[in-house]
Amino acid sequence: MPGLPGINHQRAIKAFEKAGFRVTKQGKHVTMTNGTRIITIPRANPINAFTMAGIVNDSGPSVEEFKKLL
């Protein structure tokens, strides 16, 4: 089970921006990159906890580090 609740996509985008990611493309999903990794965030409110945990795992930092950015 993920230790991360479902969160609003706008909060997730702001947290990833704090982690050094920038928005590269927007549509039904928001694509972000930090130059090395590319992540895709669905525009859903809230984003499912399992989906959000997968995005955080793909981005690099641990769930605990990501929670501090929220």
C-alpha positions as CSV (number, residue, x, y, z in Angstrom):
1,M,0.0,0.0,0.0
2,P,1.3,3.5,-0.8
3,G,1.9,5.8,2.1
4,L,0.6,8.7,0.0
5,P,-3.0,9.9,-0.1
6,G,-4.7,10.9,-3.3
7,I,-3.9,14.6,-3.9
8,N,-5.0,17.4,-6.3
9,H,-3.0,17.5,-9.5
10,Q,-2.2,21.2,-9.0
11,R,-0.6,20.4,-5.6
12,A,1.4,17.6,-7.2
13,I,2.7,19.9,-10.0
14,K,3.8,22.6,-7.5
15,A,5.6,19.9,-5.4
16,F,7.4,18.6,-8.4
17,E,8.4,22.1,-9.4
18,K,10.0,22.5,-6.0
19,A,11.9,19.3,-6.7
20,G,13.3,20.8,-9.9
21,F,10.9,19.6,-12.5
22,R,9.4,22.0,-15.1
23,V,6.2,21.7,-17.2
24,T,6.9,20.8,-20.8
25,K,3.5,19.9,-22.1
26,Q,-0.1,20.3,-21.0
27,G,-3.3,18.7,-22.2
28,K,-5.4,16.0,-20.5
29,H,-2.1,15.2,-18.8
30,V,0.7,17.4,-17.7
31,T,4.2,16.3,-18.7
32,M,7.2,17.4,-16.6
33,T,10.9,16.9,-16.8
34,N,14.0,17.7,-14.8
35,G,16.3,17.1,-17.7
36,T,16.9,13.4,-16.9
37,R,13.5,12.0,-16.0
38,I,10.1,12.6,-17.6
39,I,6.9,12.2,-15.6
40,T,3.2,12.4,-16.6
41,I,0.6,13.7,-14.2
42,P,-3.1,13.2,-15.0
43,R,-5.5,16.1,-14.5
44,A,-7.6,14.4,-11.9
45,N,-8.9,15.6,-8.6
46,P,-7.8,13.8,-6.6
47,I,-5.1,11.6,-8.3
48,N,-5.5,8.0,-7.1
49,A,-3.1,7.1,-4.4
50,F,-1.6,4.2,-6.3
51,T,-1.1,6.3,-9.4
52,M,0.5,9.1,-7.4
53,A,2.8,6.6,-5.7
54,G,3.9,5.3,-9.1
55,I,4.6,8.9,-10.4
56,V,6.6,9.7,-7.3
57,N,8.6,6.4,-7.7
58,D,9.3,7.3,-11.3
59,S,10.5,10.8,-10.4
60,G,13.2,9.7,-8.0
61,P,12.6,11.0,-4.5
62,S,11.0,8.7,-1.9
63,V,7.4,9.1,-0.8
64,E,8.6,10.7,2.5
65,E,10.7,13.3,0.6
66,F,7.8,14.1,-1.7
67,K,5.4,14.5,1.3
68,K,7.8,17.2,2.6
69,L,7.4,19.1,-0.7
70,L,3.6,19.2,-0.5
